[in-house]
Amino acid sequence: MNCYECNQLDRATDAVAVCNVCGAAVCAEHVHTEPVQMRGPAQPGKVIHSRPARRLTCPVCRTAEKAT
C-alpha cells in the first residue's frame, strides 16, 4: 500500500501506518505519532492502571484536531 499524502504529490512511497481518524495510509515522513494513556477496566478490588500506547494520525487529521 502507498502513502495517500505522497500520492497527492505524484510520488509512490510505501505506507508504514494507517491514520487512527480517517484510515488513510501514510509513510514515515507523513505519520504523526503521539503518546496516549489507556486505562484498564475497573473491577472490584483492583486498581485502575494507565497503560502507555501510541496514536498515529495523518497530517490532515492532525491539523484538524489541533484547530479545535
C-alpha positions as CSV (number, residue, x, y, z in Angstrom):
1,M,0.0,0.0,0.0
2,N,1.2,3.5,-0.8
3,C,1.1,6.7,1.2
4,Y,-2.0,8.8,0.4
5,E,-0.2,12.1,1.0
6,C,2.7,11.2,-1.2
7,N,0.2,10.0,-3.9
8,Q,-1.3,13.5,-3.9
9,L,2.2,14.8,-4.7
10,D,2.6,12.3,-7.6
11,R,5.1,10.2,-5.6
12,A,4.9,6.5,-4.8
13,T,6.0,5.8,-1.2
14,D,5.3,2.7,0.9
15,A,3.0,3.3,3.8
16,V,4.1,2.3,7.3
17,A,0.9,3.2,9.2
18,V,-2.8,3.9,9.0
19,C,-4.4,7.1,10.4
20,N,-6.4,6.4,13.5
21,V,-9.0,9.0,12.5
22,C,-9.6,8.7,8.7
23,G,-7.9,5.4,7.9
24,A,-5.6,6.9,5.2
25,A,-2.3,5.0,4.7
26,V,0.7,7.2,5.5
27,C,4.5,6.9,5.1
28,A,7.2,7.5,7.8
29,E,7.5,11.2,6.6
30,H,3.8,12.0,7.0
31,V,2.7,10.0,10.0
32,H,2.4,11.8,13.3
33,T,2.9,9.8,16.5
34,E,1.8,10.9,19.9
35,P,1.7,9.0,23.2
36,V,-1.7,8.4,24.9
37,Q,-2.7,6.7,28.1
38,M,-5.0,3.8,28.0
39,R,-7.0,2.9,31.1
40,G,-7.8,-0.7,32.1
41,P,-11.4,-1.6,33.1
42,A,-12.4,-1.2,36.7
43,Q,-13.1,-4.5,38.5
44,P,-14.0,-4.9,42.2
45,G,-10.9,-5.0,44.3
46,K,-8.5,-3.9,41.6
47,V,-6.8,-0.6,40.9
48,I,-7.1,1.0,37.5
49,H,-3.6,1.4,35.9
50,S,-2.7,3.6,33.0
51,R,-1.0,1.8,30.1
52,P,1.2,3.7,27.6
53,A,0.1,3.5,24.0
54,R,0.5,5.4,20.8
55,R,-1.8,7.2,18.4
56,L,-1.0,7.6,14.7
57,T,-2.5,10.3,12.5
58,C,-2.1,11.8,9.1
59,P,-1.1,15.5,8.6
60,V,-4.7,16.5,7.6
61,C,-6.4,14.9,10.7
62,R,-3.6,16.2,13.0
63,T,-4.1,19.8,11.7
64,A,-7.9,19.4,12.1
65,E,-7.6,18.1,15.7
66,K,-5.3,20.9,16.7
67,A,-7.6,23.6,15.2
68,T,-10.4,22.8,17.6
